[in-house]
Amino acid sequence: MKRFCAAILLFAFGLIAGVMVERLLLHAPVITGRAVASKVQPSQTDAAISHIPQESAFRAASHSPELSLAGIEIGLRRCVAMPDFVRASAEAIQLAGAVRSTDMLAAVTLADRVPRSPARTSFTITLLERWTASEPLVAANFISNAPRGRFSDELFGTVARVWAAKDPKAAIAWAVQSLSGSFKHQAIIAATREWATTDPAAAAQFALAFPRGDLRSQLAGEVALQWSTSDPQAALAWAQQSLEGSARNEAVRQVVESWAQTDLQRALAYAQTISSGSVRERLLQSIVGQWRLQDPASAASWVTNLPPGSLRQRALGDLISAWGYRDPVSAANFAMSLSPGRIQQDAVSAIAQRWAEVDVREAVQWVAGMPPGQARDRALASMQQEVARSDPQTALNLIATLPEGRSRQGLVGAVANEWAKSDLVGAVAWMRQLPEGEERDRALHGVAPYWTQSDPQSAAAFVLGLSNGSGKTEALQAVGAYWAATDPHGAAAWASQLSDGKARNAVISRVADQLAETAPAEAAEWIANLPAGGAQNQAALTVVSKWTQSDPASAASWVAQFPEDPLREQALFQIARQWAFEDPSATANWIEKLPHGRSRDSAIDAFVQSVDGYDIALATQWATAISDEQQRTHAVENTVRRWLGENATAARAWIEQAALPPEMRKRLLGQP
């Protein structure tokens, strides 16, 4: 026990140093080093592991004091239970360094008993690195013979990389002979990448031995990138002479981007010699991406002197966005020095957004001091959400400095919405004291979702007390929709009692829409008890549309009870049009049973419009079943003309034998 406590103290000191190094690396402008990377994007949890530089971790782990397997398991379970993924992974790496060389196999097996987590993955990676460094063939055979799914692609790459540092040919031979699928590819890529750090020419020759395809392109890119760290010109010459097409362009881009980290001006001069416009633009944009990390002011000056076009627009946008995080004051000064226009507006917008994410108060002060105009309006729009999420007083201070207009109104609505999430009472009180007008309408819409959810009667009473106008109608609709989402029956009862005809109709439609989402049969019953008129008709069509999406047969049964009138025609048209996309056979069977009349013709017309996109012959045949002569003629001629465009032979054969009026037949066949 004393030995374990001493060990914990020792690696605690190592952890403090490791975390400090980690934080420095996270905020460094340029991060280099060989990654144990997969081409697959990491998940959020796995991203925590990638924050720990694996090679540095391996070296740190090698100095950890040895522990027994029991001590290792206790320590690993503690790491897995830690809420801080980065700290837990750092401690797990130190723990892997404390495994005795004779316990490697047992420790890997032990890790399987611990719940999956970033800490467990970091422990296993570091352990396999150590094992491979001392016994590469044993570690490689162990992992290749493990049940599929036990280890990730990344771990196969780890073993291959560490082995390749000593014997790349043996590591690659193992990968080729013992692995398959993605495991094989990742191991070959990792080994080749490592080989290229010591003998890029040999690694390049190996990469070119593969047939053209994705794997060859990936290997070539890795070789070129590693080669560029020692001799970028040789790497470029090889890529230009030995690769083709997109593989060459990507390899050249990686070399130039790497070269720009150490000799930016020479990389820039090379990129400007490229004749292909699209390739040159990609290279220059990659160089600017590195330049902005080293000297954003110089990079910005160079970019603004480019001729107008897509390169200048993209490069300046990327540069300003990154600069706004690292040094928003300098970026802001640069943006304000630009000539007024689209480029300045884009720059100001990007800086305001980034600055607000870092320090919303400073960003607010900067924007508040800008002269009125489109640039300030764009800045306000881009930082609106961040300002709204800040403390209400900061947001209100900014609002007070703004003149009336769309920018101020938009900010008022966003602030009200964010404020209501954390302090509904305060947000509603602030909204109530605003003078009547567009700003209060925006604030009301911002608080409405939370106010209605908390106290729908109070929200509804306030809205009913507003002066008549479009703002009131929109607010009533919003309250009705939010209320119906949580209490559809209460919302329906409230909507039915509204006295304002226009507002009532609008609210009833919104409530019907919400109620039909979860209970279409109940919505139908409610609508049946509404007074006849436009509100009832619109609500009925809303329910028909929603109900048809989930249960078209039930929707059709309900509409079958409607009298023969325009509402029934519209409802049957809606059902047939939607249902035919999902199940044309069932739709056709249903239409055949409908009684003849205008509503049946409406359903047939909708069916024809739906199916003629994929079965023009069926659509044409059904078009002839429309009873109204004028409507039938129009539908048949439309479908047949489309059919003639798709398959003239089949269409003409149908025209010849179909029971068509002689004049229509002549028109369709183009006969005099």
FENBELVEN-V789000 format. One record per residue. N is the residue number from 1. RES is the residue in three letters. PHI is phi in radians with two decimals (999 if undefined). D_LAST is the distance of its C-alpha to the last C-alpha in Angstrom with 1 decimal. Layout:
BEGIN
N|RES|PHI|D_LAST  N|RES|PHI|D_LAST
END
This chain:
BEGIN
1|MET|999|106.3  2|LYS|-1.09|108.1  3|ARG|-1.10|106.3  4|PHE|-1.16|102.9  5|CYS|-1.10|103.7  6|ALA|-1.10|104.8  7|ALA|-1.12|101.6  8|ILE|-1.08|99.6  9|LEU|-1.09|101.6  10|LEU|-1.12|101.0  11|PHE|-1.37|97.3  12|ALA|-1.14|97.1  13|PHE|-1.11|98.4  14|GLY|-1.10|95.9  15|LEU|-1.11|93.2  16|ILE|-1.03|94.1  17|ALA|-1.13|93.8  18|GLY|-1.10|90.6  19|VAL|-1.14|89.0  20|MET|-1.10|90.1  21|VAL|-1.10|88.6  22|GLU|-1.04|85.5  23|ARG|-1.16|85.1  24|LEU|-1.08|85.7  25|LEU|-1.16|83.0  26|LEU|-1.12|80.5  27|HIS|-1.81|81.0  28|ALA|-1.22|81.4  29|PRO|-1.18|78.8  30|VAL|-2.26|78.1  31|ILE|-1.95|78.5  32|THR|-2.11|78.9  33|GLY|2.14|80.0  34|ARG|-1.46|78.6  35|ALA|-1.68|76.6  36|VAL|-1.57|76.5  37|ALA|-1.46|72.9  38|SER|-1.90|70.0  39|LYS|-1.33|66.4  40|VAL|-1.46|65.7  41|GLN|-1.15|66.1  42|PRO|-1.28|69.3  43|SER|-1.33|69.4  44|GLN|-1.08|71.3  45|THR|-1.19|74.3  46|ASP|-1.13|74.3  47|ALA|-1.09|74.1  48|ALA|-1.09|77.6  49|ILE|-1.21|78.8  50|SER|-1.16|77.1  51|HIS|-1.23|79.4  52|ILE|-1.67|82.3  53|PRO|-1.06|82.4  54|GLN|-1.14|83.0  55|GLU|-1.18|85.1  56|SER|-1.10|87.4  57|ALA|-1.10|87.6  58|PHE|-1.07|88.5  59|ARG|-1.15|91.4  60|ALA|-1.14|92.6  61|ALA|-1.13|92.4  62|SER|-1.18|94.6  63|HIS|-1.76|97.5  64|SER|-1.29|97.5  65|PRO|-1.20|100.6  66|GLU|-1.33|100.2  67|LEU|-2.25|99.8  68|SER|-1.29|100.0  69|LEU|-1.08|96.9  70|ALA|-1.10|98.0  71|GLY|-1.16|98.2  72|ILE|-1.08|94.8  73|GLU|-1.14|93.1  74|ILE|-1.06|94.8  75|GLY|-1.13|93.7  76|LEU|-1.18|90.1  77|ARG|-1.13|89.7  78|ARG|-1.16|91.0  79|CYS|-1.10|88.4  80|VAL|-1.08|85.6  81|ALA|-1.43|86.7  82|MET|-1.25|86.8  83|PRO|-1.32|84.1  84|ASP|-1.50|83.9  85|PHE|-1.05|81.8  86|VAL|-1.16|82.9  87|ARG|-1.12|86.6  88|ALA|-1.09|86.3  89|SER|-1.16|84.6  90|ALA|-1.09|87.3  91|GLU|-1.20|90.1  92|ALA|-1.13|88.4  93|ILE|-1.12|88.3  94|GLN|-1.08|92.0  95|LEU|-1.14|92.6  96|ALA|-1.09|90.9  97|GLY|-1.27|93.4  98|ALA|-1.61|96.2  99|VAL|-1.31|95.3  100|ARG|-1.18|97.9  101|SER|-1.05|96.7  102|THR|-1.44|97.7  103|ASP|-1.91|95.6  104|MET|-1.02|92.2  105|LEU|-1.05|90.6  106|ALA|-1.10|92.2  107|ALA|-1.22|91.1  108|VAL|-1.08|87.4  109|THR|-1.14|87.7  110|LEU|-1.03|89.4  111|ALA|-1.07|86.5  112|ASP|-1.14|84.2  113|ARG|-1.43|86.3  114|VAL|-1.69|85.6  115|PRO|-0.99|82.5  116|ARG|-1.06|79.6  117|SER|-2.98|79.8  118|PRO|-1.02|79.6  119|ALA|-1.12|83.4  120|ARG|-1.12|83.3  121|THR|-1.11|80.7  122|SER|-1.08|82.8  123|PHE|-1.08|85.8  124|THR|-1.17|84.1  125|ILE|-1.05|82.6  126|THR|-1.11|86.0  127|LEU|-1.12|87.8  128|LEU|-1.18|85.6  129|GLU|-1.07|86.0  130|ARG|-1.10|89.8  131|TRP|-1.13|89.6  132|THR|-1.15|87.4  133|ALA|-1.10|89.6  134|SER|-1.70|92.6  135|GLU|-2.41|91.1  136|PRO|-1.05|87.5  137|LEU|-1.16|87.1  138|VAL|-1.12|88.5  139|ALA|-1.11|86.3  140|ALA|-1.14|83.2  141|ASN|-1.13|83.8  142|PHE|-1.08|84.4  143|ILE|-1.25|81.2  144|SER|-1.29|79.1  145|ASN|-1.64|80.5  146|ALA|-1.23|80.1  147|PRO|-1.01|77.5  148|ARG|-1.07|74.0  149|GLY|1.75|73.4  150|ARG|-1.24|77.1  151|PHE|-2.10|76.8  152|SER|-1.44|74.0  153|ASP|-0.94|72.4  154|GLU|-1.04|74.6  155|LEU|-1.22|77.8  156|PHE|-1.15|76.8  157|GLY|-1.13|76.2  158|THR|-1.08|79.6  159|VAL|-1.07|81.4  160|ALA|-1.10|79.6  161|ARG|-1.13|80.3  162|VAL|-1.14|83.9  163|TRP|-1.14|84.4  164|ALA|-1.13|82.6  165|ALA|-1.09|85.0  166|LYS|-1.79|87.6  167|ASP|-2.60|85.7  168|PRO|-1.08|82.0  169|LYS|-1.14|81.4  170|ALA|-1.18|83.0  171|ALA|-1.11|81.0  172|ILE|-1.21|77.7  173|ALA|-1.06|78.7  174|TRP|-1.08|79.4  175|ALA|-1.10|76.1  176|VAL|-1.17|74.2  177|GLN|-1.51|76.2  178|SER|-1.88|76.9  179|LEU|-2.02|73.9  180|SER|-2.58|70.2  181|GLY|1.05|67.1  182|SER|-1.16|67.5  183|PHE|-1.06|71.3  184|LYS|-1.10|71.3  185|HIS|-1.09|69.1  186|GLN|-1.12|71.1  187|ALA|-1.17|74.4  188|ILE|-1.12|73.2  189|ILE|-1.09|72.0  190|ALA|-1.10|75.2  191|ALA|-1.17|77.4  192|THR|-1.15|75.5  193|ARG|-1.03|75.8  194|GLU|-1.16|79.5  195|TRP|-1.06|79.9  196|ALA|-1.15|78.2  197|THR|-1.28|80.9  198|THR|-1.94|83.6  199|ASP|-2.52|81.8  200|PRO|-1.09|78.4  201|ALA|-1.12|78.0  202|ALA|-1.15|78.6  203|ALA|-1.11|76.4  204|ALA|-1.11|73.6  205|GLN|-1.09|74.0  206|PHE|-1.12|73.8  207|ALA|-1.06|70.6  208|LEU|-1.27|68.8  209|ALA|-1.29|69.7  210|PHE|-1.39|67.1  211|PRO|-1.17|63.5  212|ARG|-1.05|61.0  213|GLY|2.82|59.9  214|ASP|-1.08|60.9  215|LEU|-1.11|64.5  216|ARG|-1.07|65.1  217|SER|-1.12|63.6  218|GLN|-1.14|65.8  219|LEU|-1.09|68.9  220|ALA|-1.08|68.2  221|GLY|-1.09|67.8  222|GLU|-1.13|71.1  223|VAL|-1.09|73.0  224|ALA|-1.05|71.7  225|LEU|-1.13|72.7  226|GLN|-1.18|76.2  227|TRP|-1.08|76.7  228|SER|-1.12|75.9  229|THR|-1.23|78.9  230|SER|-1.88|81.3  231|ASP|-2.67|79.4  232|PRO|-1.06|76.1  233|GLN|-1.19|75.6  234|ALA|-1.16|76.1  235|ALA|-1.10|73.7  236|LEU|-1.12|71.1  237|ALA|-1.06|71.6  238|TRP|-1.12|71.3  239|ALA|-1.08|68.1  240|GLN|-1.17|66.5  241|GLN|-1.53|67.4  242|SER|-1.85|67.1  243|LEU|-1.91|64.2  244|GLU|-2.33|60.4  245|GLY|0.96|57.5  246|SER|-1.14|57.9  247|ALA|-1.10|61.2  248|ARG|-1.15|62.7  249|ASN|-1.05|61.4  250|GLU|-1.21|62.8  251|ALA|-1.10|66.1  252|VAL|-1.08|66.4  253|ARG|-1.06|65.7  254|GLN|-1.13|68.4  255|VAL|-1.13|70.9  256|VAL|-1.11|70.3  257|GLU|-1.11|70.5  258|SER|-1.16|73.8  259|TRP|-1.05|75.1  260|ALA|-1.11|74.4  261|GLN|-1.24|77.0  262|THR|-1.93|79.8  263|ASP|-2.57|78.7  264|LEU|-1.07|76.0  265|GLN|-1.14|76.0  266|ARG|-1.22|75.7  267|ALA|-1.11|72.9  268|LEU|-1.13|71.2  269|ALA|-1.09|71.7  270|TYR|-1.12|70.3  271|ALA|-1.03|67.1  272|GLN|-1.29|66.5  273|THR|-1.53|66.5  274|ILE|-1.23|63.4  275|SER|-1.40|60.5  276|SER|-1.19|57.7  277|GLY|-1.08|56.8  278|SER|-1.17|56.0  279|VAL|-1.16|59.1  280|ARG|-1.06|61.3  281|GLU|-1.11|60.2  282|ARG|-1.11|60.9  283|LEU|-1.13|64.4  284|LEU|-1.13|65.2  285|GLN|-1.17|64.2  286|SER|-1.13|66.5  287|ILE|-1.14|69.3  288|VAL|-1.06|69.0  289|GLY|-1.04|69.2  290|GLN|-1.39|72.6  291|TRP|-1.05|73.6  292|ARG|-1.12|73.1  293|LEU|-1.39|75.8  294|GLN|-1.55|78.3  295|ASP|-2.67|77.9  296|PRO|-1.07|75.1  297|ALA|-1.14|76.0  298|SER|-1.14|75.8  299|ALA|-1.06|72.5  300|ALA|-1.13|71.1  301|SER|-1.08|72.2  302|TRP|-1.16|70.6  303|VAL|-1.13|67.3  304|THR|-1.18|67.0  305|ASN|-1.54|67.4  306|LEU|-1.20|64.3  307|PRO|-1.14|61.3  308|PRO|-0.97|58.8  309|GLY|2.80|56.5  310|SER|-1.13|56.0  311|LEU|-1.09|59.3  312|ARG|-1.09|61.4  313|GLN|-1.12|59.7  314|ARG|-1.20|60.1  315|ALA|-1.11|63.6  316|LEU|-1.18|64.9  317|GLY|-1.10|63.5  318|ASP|-1.13|65.2  319|LEU|-1.12|68.4  320|ILE|-1.11|68.7  321|SER|-1.05|68.0  322|ALA|-1.23|70.8  323|TRP|-1.08|73.2  324|GLY|-1.08|72.8  325|TYR|-1.34|74.4  326|ARG|-1.33|77.2  327|ASP|-2.63|78.2  328|PRO|-1.10|76.3  329|VAL|-1.14|78.6  330|SER|-1.14|78.0  331|ALA|-1.09|74.3  332|ALA|-1.15|74.2  333|ASN|-1.06|76.1  334|PHE|-1.13|73.8  335|ALA|-1.06|70.7  336|MET|-1.27|72.1  337|SER|-1.46|72.8  338|LEU|-1.25|69.2  339|SER|-1.18|67.2  340|PRO|-0.98|65.4  341|GLY|2.64|61.8  342|ARG|-1.07|59.7  343|ILE|-1.13|62.1  344|GLN|-1.13|65.1  345|GLN|-1.07|63.4  346|ASP|-1.08|62.3  347|ALA|-1.13|65.9  348|VAL|-1.07|67.6  349|SER|-1.08|65.3  350|ALA|-1.13|66.2  351|ILE|-1.14|69.9  352|ALA|-1.03|70.1  353|GLN|-1.14|68.6  354|ARG|-1.16|70.9  355|TRP|-1.10|73.9  356|ALA|-1.10|73.4  357|GLU|-1.22|73.4  358|VAL|-1.58|76.7  359|ASP|-2.63|78.5  360|VAL|-1.15|76.6  361|ARG|-1.15|79.4  362|GLU|-1.12|79.6  363|ALA|-1.11|75.8  364|VAL|-1.11|75.9  365|GLN|-1.08|78.6  366|TRP|-1.12|76.5  367|VAL|-1.17|73.4  368|ALA|-1.09|75.3  369|GLY|-1.53|76.8  370|MET|-1.33|73.5  371|PRO|-1.19|72.3  372|PRO|-1.02|69.4  373|GLY|2.68|66.0  374|GLN|-1.15|63.1  375|ALA|-1.09|65.4  376|ARG|-1.16|67.6  377|ASP|-1.06|64.7  378|ARG|-1.14|63.3  379|ALA|-1.10|66.8  380|LEU|-1.08|67.2  381|ALA|-1.10|63.9  382|SER|-1.30|64.7  383|MET|-1.75|68.3  384|GLN|-0.95|67.4  385|GLN|-1.17|67.8  386|GLU|-1.13|71.0  387|VAL|-1.10|72.5  388|ALA|-1.11|71.6  389|ARG|-1.36|73.2  390|SER|-1.27|76.4  391|ASP|-1.15|79.1  392|PRO|-0.97|77.9  393|GLN|-1.12|80.3  394|THR|-1.06|79.0  395|ALA|-1.15|75.5  396|LEU|-1.16|76.7  397|ASN|-1.07|78.7  398|LEU|-1.18|75.6  399|ILE|-1.01|73.6  400|ALA|-1.12|76.3  401|THR|-1.51|75.9  402|LEU|-1.63|72.2  403|PRO|-1.29|70.7  404|GLU|-1.09|68.3  405|GLY|2.72|64.8  406|ARG|-1.12|62.3  407|SER|-1.09|64.7  408|ARG|-1.14|67.5  409|GLN|-1.08|65.4  410|GLY|-1.10|64.0  411|LEU|-1.19|67.5  412|VAL|-1.02|68.8  413|GLY|-1.11|66.2  414|ALA|-1.15|66.9  415|VAL|-1.10|70.7  416|ALA|-1.04|70.5  417|ASN|-1.13|68.5  418|GLU|-1.21|70.9  419|TRP|-1.09|74.0  420|ALA|-1.11|73.0  421|LYS|-1.13|72.9  422|SER|-1.88|76.6  423|ASP|-2.57|78.0  424|LEU|-1.10|75.8  425|VAL|-1.06|78.6  426|GLY|-1.13|79.1  427|ALA|-1.15|75.4  428|VAL|-1.15|74.8  429|ALA|-1.07|77.9  430|TRP|-1.16|76.7  431|MET|-1.08|73.2  432|ARG|-1.08|74.8  433|GLN|-1.48|76.8  434|LEU|-1.23|73.9  435|PRO|-1.17|72.9  436|GLU|-1.06|69.8  437|GLY|2.68|66.7  438|GLU|-1.07|64.3  439|GLU|-1.15|67.1  440|ARG|-1.17|68.4  441|ASP|-1.06|64.9  442|ARG|-1.12|64.5  443|ALA|-1.12|68.0  444|LEU|-1.09|67.2  445|HIS|-1.11|64.1  446|GLY|-1.19|66.3  447|VAL|-1.55|68.9  448|ALA|-0.93|66.7  449|PRO|-1.03|66.0  450|TYR|-1.43|69.7  451|TRP|-1.15|70.9  452|THR|-1.15|68.6  453|GLN|-1.16|69.5  454|SER|-1.43|73.2  455|ASP|-2.61|73.4  456|PRO|-1.08|70.0  457|GLN|-1.13|71.7  458|SER|-1.14|73.4  459|ALA|-1.10|70.2  460|ALA|-1.14|68.3  461|ALA|-1.11|71.0  462|PHE|-1.10|71.1  463|VAL|-1.14|67.3  464|LEU|-1.12|67.4  465|GLY|-1.43|70.1  466|LEU|-1.27|67.9  467|SER|-1.17|66.6  468|ASN|-1.11|63.1  469|GLY|2.81|60.4  470|SER|-1.12|57.8  471|GLY|-1.10|60.6  472|LYS|-1.17|62.0  473|THR|-1.05|58.7  474|GLU|-1.10|58.1  475|ALA|-1.15|61.7  476|LEU|-1.08|61.4  477|GLN|-1.08|58.3  478|ALA|-1.12|60.2  479|VAL|-1.06|63.3  480|GLY|-1.06|61.2  481|ALA|-1.17|59.4  482|TYR|-1.15|62.7  483|TRP|-1.13|64.5  484|ALA|-1.12|61.9  485|ALA|-1.16|62.1  486|THR|-1.89|65.8  487|ASP|-2.54|66.2  488|PRO|-1.05|62.9  489|HIS|-1.23|64.6  490|GLY|-1.12|66.8  491|ALA|-1.13|63.9  492|ALA|-1.13|61.9  493|ALA|-1.12|64.8  494|TRP|-1.15|65.3  495|ALA|-1.10|61.6  496|SER|-1.17|61.5  497|GLN|-1.65|64.5  498|LEU|-1.13|63.1  499|SER|-1.58|63.1  500|ASP|-1.23|60.7  501|GLY|-1.05|57.3  502|LYS|-1.12|55.3  503|ALA|-1.16|57.7  504|ARG|-1.06|57.9  505|ASN|-1.05|54.2  506|ALA|-1.14|54.1  507|VAL|-1.21|57.1  508|ILE|-1.03|56.0  509|SER|-1.08|52.8  510|ARG|-1.18|54.8  511|VAL|-1.12|57.3  512|ALA|-1.05|54.6  513|ASP|-1.07|53.2  514|GLN|-1.19|56.6  515|LEU|-1.13|57.6  516|ALA|-1.20|54.4  517|GLU|-1.07|55.2  518|THR|-1.97|58.2  519|ALA|-2.48|58.1  520|PRO|-1.09|54.6  521|ALA|-1.14|55.9  522|GLU|-1.15|58.7  523|ALA|-1.08|56.2  524|ALA|-1.12|54.1  525|GLU|-1.14|57.2  526|TRP|-1.12|58.3  527|ILE|-1.12|54.9  528|ALA|-1.08|55.0  529|ASN|-1.66|58.2  530|LEU|-1.37|56.9  531|PRO|-1.08|56.2  532|ALA|-1.11|52.7  533|GLY|2.58|50.6  534|GLY|-1.07|48.9  535|ALA|-1.11|51.6  536|GLN|-1.12|51.4  537|ASN|-1.10|47.6  538|GLN|-1.13|47.6  539|ALA|-1.12|50.5  540|ALA|-1.09|48.8  541|LEU|-1.14|45.6  542|THR|-1.09|48.0  543|VAL|-1.16|49.8  544|VAL|-1.01|46.6  545|SER|-1.08|45.5  546|LYS|-1.16|48.9  547|TRP|-1.15|49.4  548|THR|-1.10|46.1  549|GLN|-1.11|47.2  550|SER|-1.79|50.3  551|ASP|-2.67|49.6  552|PRO|-1.09|46.0  553|ALA|-1.10|46.9  554|SER|-1.19|49.8  555|ALA|-1.08|47.6  556|ALA|-1.14|45.1  557|SER|-1.12|47.9  558|TRP|-1.18|49.1  559|VAL|-1.18|45.8  560|ALA|-1.06|45.3  561|GLN|-1.46|48.2  562|PHE|-1.23|46.4  563|PRO|-1.21|45.2  564|GLU|-1.26|41.5  565|ASP|-2.70|41.0  566|PRO|-1.01|39.5  567|LEU|-1.11|42.3  568|ARG|-1.11|41.4  569|GLU|-1.05|37.7  570|GLN|-1.15|38.7  571|ALA|-1.17|41.3  572|LEU|-1.16|39.1  573|PHE|-1.04|36.4  574|GLN|-1.10|39.2  575|ILE|-1.09|40.6  576|ALA|-1.09|37.4  577|ARG|-1.13|36.3  578|GLN|-1.27|39.8  579|TRP|-1.14|40.5  580|ALA|-1.12|37.3  581|PHE|-1.18|38.3  582|GLU|-1.55|41.6  583|ASP|-2.64|40.9  584|PRO|-1.09|37.3  585|SER|-1.14|38.5  586|ALA|-1.13|41.1  587|THR|-1.11|38.7  588|ALA|-1.09|36.2  589|ASN|-1.06|39.1  590|TRP|-1.17|40.2  591|ILE|-1.11|36.9  592|GLU|-1.03|36.5  593|LYS|-1.56|39.8  594|LEU|-1.26|39.0  595|PRO|-1.20|38.7  596|HIS|-1.11|35.2  597|GLY|2.74|34.8  598|ARG|-1.10|33.7  599|SER|-1.21|36.1  600|ARG|-1.16|34.7  601|ASP|-1.04|31.2  602|SER|-1.12|32.7  603|ALA|-1.14|34.3  604|ILE|-1.09|31.2  605|ASP|-1.02|29.3  606|ALA|-1.14|32.3  607|PHE|-1.08|32.3  608|VAL|-1.06|28.7  609|GLN|-1.10|29.3  610|SER|-1.34|32.4  611|VAL|-1.58|31.3  612|ASP|-1.22|27.9  613|GLY|-1.32|29.9  614|TYR|-2.27|31.4  615|ASP|-2.60|29.5  616|ILE|-1.13|25.8  617|ALA|-1.17|25.3  618|LEU|-1.11|28.1  619|ALA|-1.08|26.7  620|THR|-1.12|23.3  621|GLN|-1.08|25.0  622|TRP|-1.25|27.3  623|ALA|-1.05|24.6  624|THR|-1.26|23.4  625|ALA|-1.51|27.0  626|ILE|-1.20|27.0  627|SER|-1.39|27.7  628|ASP|-1.23|26.5  629|GLU|-1.08|22.9  630|GLN|-1.14|22.1  631|GLN|-1.16|24.1  632|ARG|-1.13|22.6  633|THR|-1.02|18.9  634|HIS|-1.08|20.1  635|ALA|-1.17|22.1  636|VAL|-1.13|19.6  637|GLU|-1.11|16.9  638|ASN|-1.09|19.6  639|THR|-1.20|21.2  640|VAL|-1.13|18.1  641|ARG|-1.12|17.0  642|ARG|-1.15|20.7  643|TRP|-1.12|20.7  644|LEU|-1.07|17.9  645|GLY|-1.25|20.1  646|GLU|-1.57|23.1  647|ASN|-2.63|22.1  648|ALA|-1.07|18.6  649|THR|-1.10|19.7  650|ALA|-1.15|21.3  651|ALA|-1.12|18.7  652|ARG|-1.13|15.9  653|ALA|-1.10|18.5  654|TRP|-1.18|19.2  655|ILE|-1.02|15.7  656|GLU|-1.12|15.5  657|GLN|-1.75|18.9  658|ALA|-1.31|19.1  659|ALA|-1.43|19.2  660|LEU|-1.89|16.3  661|PRO|-1.05|14.7  662|PRO|-0.93|11.5  663|GLU|-1.13|9.6  664|MET|-1.14|11.4  665|ARG|-1.05|10.6  666|LYS|-1.11|6.8  667|ARG|-1.06|7.8  668|LEU|-1.19|10.6  669|LEU|-1.52|9.1  670|GLY|1.26|6.6  671|GLN|-1.59|3.8  672|PRO|-1.22|0.0
END
